[in-house]
Amino acid sequence: MTEASSPHAGLLATSRAYRSLGVPDLIAAMLKLRKRQRGYSEGQMTESLVLLQTVGGDCPEDIRLLSNDPCLERGLGYAPPKVTAVREFLELFHDEEVGETQGRP
């Protein structure tokens, strides 16, 4: 039986809570980072990061923990992003001036 179970099945409960609270809609309304309408939405990227933290990930490379899981992908409606997409998304929040004002290089 393929796709009958997943080591990440519990993540679908986290996803359901995330979505039922309306977080994707709030993010879409408040966070306008994408310049094009292709790829992952801001809601999907943040959902992926929430799921990554739920499984104990602490860096973009750990997103691989969620990959290659057809059951999870089917439940989410999309495949979790690749490391490069996660890094690029997180980089959008980087502000050099904040580091400089706090005495960091």
C-alpha positions as CSV (number, residue, x, y, z in Angstrom):
1,M,0.0,0.0,0.0
2,T,1.6,3.2,-1.1
3,E,0.8,6.5,0.5
4,A,-1.3,4.7,3.2
5,S,0.8,6.2,6.0
6,S,3.4,8.8,6.6
7,P,6.0,9.4,9.3
8,H,4.8,13.0,9.1
9,A,1.0,12.3,9.4
10,G,0.8,14.3,12.6
11,L,1.9,17.4,10.6
12,L,-1.4,17.4,8.9
13,A,-3.1,18.2,12.2
14,T,-0.7,21.2,12.5
15,S,-1.6,22.2,9.0
16,R,-5.3,21.9,9.7
17,A,-5.0,24.2,12.8
18,Y,-2.8,26.6,10.8
19,R,-5.4,26.8,8.1
20,S,-8.5,26.8,10.3
21,L,-7.1,29.8,12.2
22,G,-7.0,31.7,8.9
23,V,-3.3,32.2,9.0
24,P,-2.8,31.9,5.2
25,D,-5.4,34.6,4.6
26,L,-3.9,36.9,7.2
27,I,-0.5,36.4,5.6
28,A,-1.8,37.0,2.1
29,A,-3.4,40.3,3.3
30,M,-0.5,41.6,5.3
31,L,2.6,40.2,3.6
32,K,3.2,41.1,-0.1
33,L,6.6,39.8,-0.9
34,R,6.1,38.0,-4.2
35,K,6.7,39.8,-7.4
36,R,5.3,37.1,-9.6
37,Q,2.3,34.8,-9.2
38,R,4.2,31.6,-9.6
39,G,5.8,29.3,-7.1
40,Y,4.8,29.1,-3.5
41,S,2.5,31.6,-1.9
42,E,3.6,33.4,1.3
43,G,1.1,31.3,3.2
44,Q,2.5,28.0,1.8
45,M,6.0,29.1,2.7
46,T,5.1,30.1,6.2
47,E,3.1,26.9,6.6
48,S,6.1,24.9,5.5
49,L,8.3,26.7,8.0
50,V,5.7,26.1,10.8
51,L,5.7,22.4,9.9
52,L,9.5,22.3,9.8
53,Q,9.7,23.7,13.3
54,T,7.1,21.2,14.4
55,V,9.3,18.3,13.4
56,G,12.3,20.0,15.1
57,G,14.0,21.6,12.2
58,D,16.1,24.7,12.9
59,C,17.7,25.7,9.6
60,P,16.6,25.8,5.9
61,E,18.5,22.6,5.1
62,D,16.2,20.7,7.5
63,I,13.3,21.2,5.1
64,R,14.5,18.0,3.6
65,L,12.9,16.2,6.5
66,L,9.6,16.9,4.9
67,S,10.5,15.9,1.3
68,N,9.6,12.7,-0.5
69,D,6.4,12.1,1.5
70,P,3.5,11.6,-1.0
71,C,1.0,11.3,1.9
72,L,2.0,14.7,3.3
73,E,2.1,16.3,-0.1
74,R,-1.4,15.1,-0.9
75,G,-2.7,16.3,2.5
76,L,-1.1,19.7,2.0
77,G,-2.0,20.1,-1.6
78,Y,1.6,20.9,-2.5
79,A,5.1,19.5,-2.1
80,P,7.1,21.2,0.6
81,P,9.6,23.7,-0.9
82,K,13.3,23.0,-1.6
83,V,16.1,24.4,0.5
84,T,16.9,27.2,-2.0
85,A,13.3,28.4,-2.0
86,V,13.2,28.5,1.8
87,R,16.5,30.4,1.9
88,E,15.3,32.9,-0.7
89,F,12.0,33.4,1.3
90,L,13.8,33.9,4.6
91,E,16.3,36.3,2.9
92,L,13.4,38.6,2.1
93,F,13.2,39.4,5.8
94,H,16.9,40.2,6.3
95,D,17.6,43.8,7.1
96,E,21.3,44.8,7.2
97,E,20.4,48.0,9.1
98,V,18.9,46.1,12.0
99,G,22.2,44.2,12.6
100,E,24.2,47.4,12.4
101,T,22.1,49.3,14.9
102,Q,22.5,46.4,17.4
103,G,26.3,46.4,17.1
104,R,26.5,43.3,14.9
105,P,28.5,43.2,11.6
